[in-house]
């Protein structure tokens, strides 16, 4: 094989080196062209466009179609948003929600990853398969099922609370009959359930990634530390965590990005875009743009703010990935 | 003792993770009186397919049946898969087989565009779709999902192409095969498994997507399944039996596909983070 490839290749190169080089140079660009066009037109151009739109007052579809002109308002949309106290509520919701969800997802995911690494073969396979189910379930249907579990009449949670002894339930929550209780009515409870749904969806990815990381690390170190009598807590922070630091870095950044722009789960759980007290940036942008009366410019400005926040996080991510590609 | 505690924790995790999926399927098989009884049945006491029959034969929205939405979703998802697979294969070959000036820039761009919050693109893409006259058509969604699935598809396929030994193609070239023939007869069959895996991801992206489908389609007959489902449940008093049956039919293909390729998901996303 080696002789076969070597001989004619050098012969070909000797015959016509210039032609060969030119062909090699052009072909990759031709192969890339369709992908570049698609990414350019469908991702990069709209990204620029959303920034452009945020400087105009766009309140009708006819403006979008180009039938009417676009009044330039400069930073008007931004000053409108930033001077509205409601924006602070939305920003607070978004940041607190993302922080809580990243933390909970990472903690639960890591614990499950560590657990899977310690379980026996059969048990680990069983648990991992169940965890995969949660991961595979589409955000839409997963959320619908949780909504059914929290249904105010026949939902499982309502039934569980009804099953509590009346005295206990009364002294703890001040009510014993939970039928008809609106689980989604108070913003805090809504966010708690949304967190449950999002963490349920996202911890499997963390668990499986942490497990993959653990498998790649020699287990002698852990055993040695354990033999020396180190507590599991110390073993984790002194050995596991430093070894898996790059994995954790990327997982935290990815989770942050995902949790900052949660949309489907919130949209389904809230039943649309009417529940303003629980708004976060992505649904706020959508509601301003598409709920009548439409305000595309304002929605675009909110989307730009969301993108800028994520851009900072993405910067960290790209730096981390590139550093690791260099190392390996 | 420790073993029991570990296994107990494992069972709890398994229960938490799998329960909603179990509950969805279980509810879909219960007759309505069991679903709405005051004490929930863990297992359907009288399993029935009545809810499946209802959604498959009846109309979710007047004049349009579940199967119509299913077909809409399938058209969109399959078209996305075919287009994105084709384009991604070309680009992945370029990146994996050639060294050229802009190679690294292209790879960095791939990483960066995957991080663009798609939610932020609803408004400008809505504008583009309006201008192109594609509003209220399925191609508007195919185009959108093509853009969304392509970067990850190229990123993933790149590894598969790189894994095919270059010597095979060289040998074919020596035997007189043209570049196109080498691509079709040598590279393509060897990359096919990777292409299948990549396609499944594109499929899942397109199949699950809600926001854009909600925004770009106005005519109920052209709704994709996710949009139809958000309309379908919670219209009046939610009738959980049919809703869970529809959810099950929507979810099962995704779960099956997903389990086929989940391994690659981890390696694709945490690319290079775990050595060895």
Interface residues (C-beta under 8 A of the other chain):
Chain A: X1 X4 X5 X8 X9 X24 X25 X27 X28 X29 X31 X32 X34 X35 X36 X38 X39 X41 X42 X43 X44 X45 X46 X47 X49 X50 X53 X61 X64 X65 X66 X112 X115 X116 X118 X119 X120 X123 X124 X126 X127 X130 X131 X132 X133 X134 X135 X136 X137 X138 X139 X140 X141 X142 X144 X145 X146 X148 X149 X151 X153 X154 X156 X159 X162 X200 X204 X205 X208 X209 X212 X213 X216 X246 X247 X249 X250 X251 X254 X257 X260 X261 X263 X264 X267 X268 X271 X282 X285 X286 X289 X290 X296 X299 X300 X303 X304 X306 X307 X310 X313 X314 X317 X318 X320 X321 X322 X324 X325 X327 X328
Chain B: X6 X7 X9 X10 X11 X13 X14 X15 X16 X17 X18 X20 X21 X23 X24 X27 X35 X36 X37 X38 X39 X40 X87 X88 X90 X91 X93 X94 X95 X97 X98 X100 X102 X103 X106 X108 X109 X111 X112 X113 X115 X116 X117 X119 X120 X121 X122 X123 X124 X125 X126 X127 X128 X130 X131 X143 X144 X146 X147 X148 X150 X151 X154 X167 X170 X171 X174 X179 X204 X207 X208 X210 X211 X215 X226 X229 X230 X233 X234 X238 X240 X243 X244 X247 X250 X251 X254 X255 X258 X259 X262 X265 X266 X267 X269 X270 X271 X272 X273 X274 X275 X276
